[in-house]
Amino acid sequence: MWDNPHMETLKADDRRRVQLPDAKPGQVFEYRVSGNGAVKLTPVKPVDDDVPLVKLVRGQDGELCFPPGKGPTREQIRAAIRADRDAR
């Protein structure tokens, strides 16, 4: 007869938390509130940068430093600082 669409509702608890049934633990969402009060959640995809993990070692003077041949080059450091400054 009639086509009744199925509507799922969510209710916030006393701490303003809402549980999403399809969300994974730790998943991050961006939210936007439109002029009519509608809330839109968009999943944020993590950045997949290949960041090498290097364990620091103590040098002869007792300070932490990169192992020989594992540290960033001066050009990489310069490019990272420049990119950080440009992002501001």
N, CA and C atoms as an extended XYZ file, in Angstrom:
264
Properties=species:S:1:pos:R:3:atomname:S:1:resname:S:1:resid:I:1 pbc="F F F"
N         0.816       -1.186        0.000 N   MET     1
C         0.000        0.000        0.000 CA  MET     1
C         0.864        1.255        0.000 C   MET     1
N         1.293        1.664        1.199 N   TRP     2
C         2.096        2.874        1.305 CA  TRP     2
C         3.563        2.518        1.429 C   TRP     2
N         4.360        3.409        0.950 N   ASP     3
C         5.801        3.213        1.055 CA  ASP     3
C         6.306        4.029        2.235 C   ASP     3
N         6.477        3.365        3.365 N   ASN     4
C         6.962        4.043        4.568 CA  ASN     4
C         8.469        3.831        4.673 C   ASN     4
N         9.256        4.889        4.534 N   PRO     5
C        10.705        4.709        4.650 CA  PRO     5
C        11.098        4.399        6.097 C   PRO     5
N        12.133        3.569        6.232 N   HIS     6
C        12.635        3.213        7.560 CA  HIS     6
C        13.565        4.327        8.041 C   HIS     6
N        13.318        4.852        9.209 N   MET     7
C        14.132        5.938        9.749 CA  MET     7
C        14.802        5.461       11.037 C   MET     7
N        16.132        5.578       11.058 N   GLU     8
C        16.861        5.268       12.279 CA  GLU     8
C        17.104        6.559       13.027 C   GLU     8
N        16.930        6.529       14.323 N   THR     9
C        17.162        7.714       15.134 CA  THR     9
C        18.263        7.431       16.139 C   THR     9
N        18.933        8.470       16.541 N   LEU    10
C        19.979        8.392       17.553 CA  LEU    10
C        19.633        9.375       18.653 C   LEU    10
N        19.992        9.030       19.875 N   LYS    11
C        19.681        9.894       21.009 CA  LYS    11
C        20.971       10.181       21.778 C   LYS    11
N        21.202       11.446       22.070 N   ALA    12
C        22.385       11.840       22.841 CA  ALA    12
C        22.125       11.595       24.316 C   ALA    12
N        23.155       11.132       25.041 N   ASP    13
C        22.998       10.932       26.481 CA  ASP    13
C        23.270       12.239       27.222 C   ASP    13
N        23.332       12.175       28.540 N   ASP    14
C        23.501       13.386       29.339 CA  ASP    14
C        24.868       14.043       29.153 C   ASP    14
N        25.815       13.345       28.524 N   ARG    15
C        27.136       13.918       28.247 CA  ARG    15
C        27.283       14.305       26.776 C   ARG    15
N        26.191       14.398       26.040 N   ARG    16
C        26.134       14.770       24.633 CA  ARG    16
C        26.827       13.764       23.727 C   ARG    16
N        26.852       12.498       24.104 N   ARG    17
C        27.454       11.452       23.292 CA  ARG    17
C        26.372       10.748       22.491 C   ARG    17
N        26.725       10.405       21.259 N   VAL    18
C        25.817        9.678       20.377 CA  VAL    18
C        26.561        8.446       19.901 C   VAL    18
N        25.900        7.301       19.910 N   GLN    19
C        26.533        6.074       19.471 CA  GLN    19
C        26.070        5.759       18.048 C   GLN    19
N        27.026        5.669       17.134 N   LEU    20
C        26.724        5.353       15.739 CA  LEU    20
C        26.892        3.851       15.540 C   LEU    20
N        25.873        3.166       15.042 N   PRO    21
C        25.961        1.712       14.942 CA  PRO    21
C        27.029        1.215       13.968 C   PRO    21
N        27.329        1.959       12.907 N   ASP    22
C        28.287        1.477       11.906 CA  ASP    22
C        29.691        2.049       12.091 C   ASP    22
N        29.910        2.856       13.105 N   ALA    23
C        31.227        3.466       13.317 CA  ALA    23
C        32.165        2.480       13.996 C   ALA    23
N        33.433        2.566       13.605 N   LYS    24
C        34.457        1.724       14.226 CA  LYS    24
C        35.075        2.476       15.404 C   LYS    24
N        35.587        1.784       16.413 N   PRO    25
C        36.213        2.471       17.544 CA  PRO    25
C        37.385        3.334       17.084 C   PRO    25
N        37.414        4.567       17.542 N   GLY    26
C        38.489        5.489       17.206 CA  GLY    26
C        38.310        6.193       15.877 C   GLY    26
N        37.243        5.905       15.149 N   GLN    27
C        37.016        6.551       13.861 CA  GLN    27
C        36.681        8.026       14.079 C   GLN    27
N        37.223        8.888       13.233 N   VAL    28
C        37.055       10.328       13.377 CA  VAL    28
C        36.080       10.827       12.320 C   VAL    28
N        35.178       11.735       12.733 N   PHE    29
C        34.197       12.306       11.833 CA  PHE    29
C        34.295       13.826       11.859 C   PHE    29
N        34.069       14.442       10.696 N   GLU    30
C        33.908       15.880       10.619 CA  GLU    30
C        32.412       16.136       10.653 C   GLU    30
N        31.983       17.144       11.393 N   TYR    31
C        30.554       17.423       11.413 CA  TYR    31
C        30.296       18.852       10.994 C   TYR    31
N        29.160       19.031       10.311 N   ARG    32
C        28.723       20.355        9.880 CA  ARG    32
C        27.253       20.487       10.210 C   ARG    32
N        26.884       21.655       10.709 N   VAL    33
C        25.501       21.946       11.016 CA  VAL    33
C        25.007       22.939        9.968 C   VAL    33
N        23.948       22.567        9.263 N   SER    34
C        23.409       23.465        8.241 CA  SER    34
C        22.463       24.465        8.896 C   SER    34
N        21.992       25.402        8.100 N   GLY    35
C        21.123       26.461        8.606 CA  GLY    35
C        19.813       25.952        9.180 C   GLY    35
N        19.324       24.816        8.687 N   ASN    36
C        18.063       24.286        9.188 CA  ASN    36
C        18.243       23.349       10.381 C   ASN    36
N        19.456       23.239       10.899 N   GLY    37
C        19.708       22.419       12.081 CA  GLY    37
C        20.101       20.985       11.773 C   GLY    37
N        20.212       20.628       10.496 N   ALA    38
C        20.613       19.275       10.133 CA  ALA    38
C        22.115       19.111       10.360 C   ALA    38
N        22.504       17.966       10.892 N   VAL    39
C        23.905       17.674       11.173 CA  VAL    39
C        24.390       16.648       10.163 C   VAL    39
N        25.518       16.943        9.512 N   LYS    40
C        26.094       16.029        8.531 CA  LYS    40
C        27.436       15.542        9.050 C   LYS    40
N        27.603       14.223        9.162 N   LEU    41
C        28.859       13.621        9.599 CA  LEU    41
C        29.568       13.037        8.386 C   LEU    41
N        30.857       13.368        8.255 N   THR    42
C        31.670       12.849        7.169 CA  THR    42
C        32.888       12.165        7.774 C   THR    42
N        33.120       10.877        7.461 N   PRO    43
C        34.312       10.216        8.007 CA  PRO    43
C        35.584       10.861        7.470 C   PRO    43
N        36.553       11.044        8.338 N   VAL    44
C        37.841       11.613        7.964 CA  VAL    44
C        38.807       10.457        7.771 C   VAL    44
N        39.418       10.409        6.588 N   LYS    45
C        40.363        9.330        6.299 CA  LYS    45
C        41.725        9.707        6.859 C   LYS    45
N        42.405        8.774        7.525 N   PRO    46
C        43.734        9.094        8.062 CA  PRO    46
C        44.742        9.295        6.939 C   PRO    46
N        45.729       10.114        7.212 N   VAL    47
C        46.796       10.377        6.253 CA  VAL    47
C        47.777        9.212        6.315 C   VAL    47
N        48.054        8.634        5.166 N   ASP    48
C        48.951        7.481        5.106 CA  ASP    48
C        50.338        7.910        4.667 C   ASP    48
N        51.007        8.683        5.499 N   ASP    49
C        52.386        9.066        5.203 CA  ASP    49
C        53.309        7.944        5.650 C   ASP    49
N        54.308        7.688        4.841 N   ASP    50
C        55.290        6.681        5.219 CA  ASP    50
C        56.333        7.338        6.114 C   ASP    50
N        56.072        7.307        7.401 N   VAL    51
C        56.981        7.906        8.365 CA  VAL    51
C        57.813        6.783        8.971 C   VAL    51
N        59.103        6.813        8.737 N   PRO    52
C        59.940        5.750        9.286 CA  PRO    52
C        60.084        5.903       10.806 C   PRO    52
N        60.016        4.803       11.507 N   LEU    53
C        60.213        4.808       12.945 CA  LEU    53
C        61.671        4.464       13.230 C   LEU    53
N        62.320        5.343       13.944 N   VAL    54
C        63.731        5.160       14.270 CA  VAL    54
C        63.887        5.270       15.767 C   VAL    54
N        64.566        4.304       16.372 N   LYS    55
C        64.825        4.350       17.800 CA  LYS    55
C        66.085        5.172       18.043 C   LYS    55
N        65.945        6.192       18.888 N   LEU    56
C        67.089        7.046       19.190 CA  LEU    56
C        68.068        6.313       20.095 C   LEU    56
N        69.325        6.638       19.950 N   VAL    57
C        70.376        6.029       20.773 CA  VAL    57
C        71.104        7.135       21.527 C   VAL    57
N        71.742        6.791       22.600 N   ARG    58
C        72.529        7.755       23.379 CA  ARG    58
C        73.934        7.832       22.797 C   ARG    58
N        74.362        9.055       22.560 N   GLY    59
C        75.704        9.272       22.042 CA  GLY    59
C        76.732        9.190       23.153 C   GLY    59
N        77.986        9.460       22.824 N   GLN    60
C        79.064        9.393       23.805 CA  GLN    60
C        78.914       10.460       24.876 C   GLN    60
N        78.280       11.586       24.497 N   ASP    61
C        78.080       12.650       25.478 CA  ASP    61
C        76.805       12.463       26.289 C   ASP    61
N        76.051       11.383       26.041 N   GLY    62
C        74.838       11.098       26.795 CA  GLY    62
C        73.569       11.662       26.194 C   GLY    62
N        73.669       12.410       25.100 N   GLU    63
C        72.490       12.987       24.463 CA  GLU    63
C        71.886       11.997       23.475 C   GLU    63
N        70.563       12.093       23.288 N   LEU    64
C        69.887       11.233       22.330 CA  LEU    64
C        70.140       11.737       20.918 C   LEU    64
N        70.397       10.807       19.995 N   CYS    65
C        70.629       11.172       18.612 CA  CYS    65
C        70.194       10.020       17.718 C   CYS    65
N        70.134       10.292       16.411 N   PHE    66
C        69.791        9.263       15.455 CA  PHE    66
C        70.956        8.293       15.299 C   PHE    66
N        70.654        7.029       14.999 N   PRO    67
C        71.742        6.101       14.675 CA  PRO    67
C        72.443        6.554       13.397 C   PRO    67
N        73.689        6.181       13.201 N   PRO    68
C        74.421        6.620       12.000 CA  PRO    68
C        73.691        6.215       10.721 C   PRO    68
N        73.484        7.174        9.833 N   GLY    69
C        72.846        6.914        8.551 CA  GLY    69
C        71.332        6.848        8.581 C   GLY    69
N        70.691        7.051        9.738 N   LYS    70
C        69.233        6.930        9.846 CA  LYS    70
C        68.525        8.270        9.997 C   LYS    70
N        69.252        9.342       10.208 N   GLY    71
C        68.637       10.641       10.441 CA  GLY    71
C        68.233       11.330        9.150 C   GLY    71
N        67.400       12.364        9.253 N   PRO    72
C        67.013       13.120        8.053 CA  PRO    72
C        68.170       13.980        7.569 C   PRO    72
N        68.168       14.262        6.279 N   THR    73
C        69.210       15.118        5.712 CA  THR    73
C        68.853       16.580        5.981 C   THR    73
N        69.814       17.472        5.780 N   ARG    74
C        69.558       18.898        5.977 CA  ARG    74
C        68.477       19.399        5.016 C   ARG    74
N        68.477       18.871        3.794 N   GLU    75
C        67.467       19.283        2.819 CA  GLU    75
C        66.071       18.855        3.259 C   GLU    75
N        65.942       17.657        3.817 N   GLN    76
C        64.639       17.187        4.301 CA  GLN    76
C        64.159       18.033        5.480 C   GLN    76
N        65.070       18.389        6.376 N   ILE    77
C        64.706       19.235        7.516 CA  ILE    77
C        64.283       20.609        7.026 C   ILE    77
N        65.056       21.181        6.091 N   ARG    78
C        64.734       22.489        5.532 CA  ARG    78
C        63.368       22.468        4.842 C   ARG    78
N        63.076       21.417        4.062 N   ALA    79
C        61.795       21.311        3.352 CA  ALA    79
C        60.636       21.159        4.338 C   ALA    79
N        60.834       20.404        5.418 N   ALA    80
C        59.776       20.223        6.416 CA  ALA    80
C        59.480       21.534        7.145 C   ALA    80
N        60.518       22.280        7.487 N   ILE    81
C        60.321       23.573        8.159 CA  ILE    81
C        59.619       24.545        7.223 C   ILE    81
N        60.024       24.573        5.966 N   ARG    82
C        59.400       25.473        4.990 CA  ARG    82
C        57.923       25.102        4.777 C   ARG    82
N        57.614       23.805        4.695 N   ALA    83
C        56.239       23.358        4.510 CA  ALA    83
C        55.385       23.726        5.729 C   ALA    83
N        55.970       23.611        6.922 N   ASP    84
C        55.243       23.971        8.137 CA  ASP    84
C        54.969       25.467        8.174 C   ASP    84
N        55.934       26.285        7.795 N   ARG    85
C        55.744       27.736        7.774 CA  ARG    85
C        54.707       28.146        6.732 C   ARG    85
N        54.741       27.502        5.562 N   ASP    86
C        53.788       27.829        4.499 CA  ASP    86
C        52.365       27.423        4.859 C   ASP    86
N        52.216       26.431        5.710 N   ALA    87
C        50.878       25.963        6.092 CA  ALA    87
C        50.189       26.924        7.063 C   ALA    87
N        50.921       27.839        7.654 N   ARG    88
C        50.337       28.757        8.627 CA  ARG    88
C        49.723       29.950        7.997 C   ARG    88
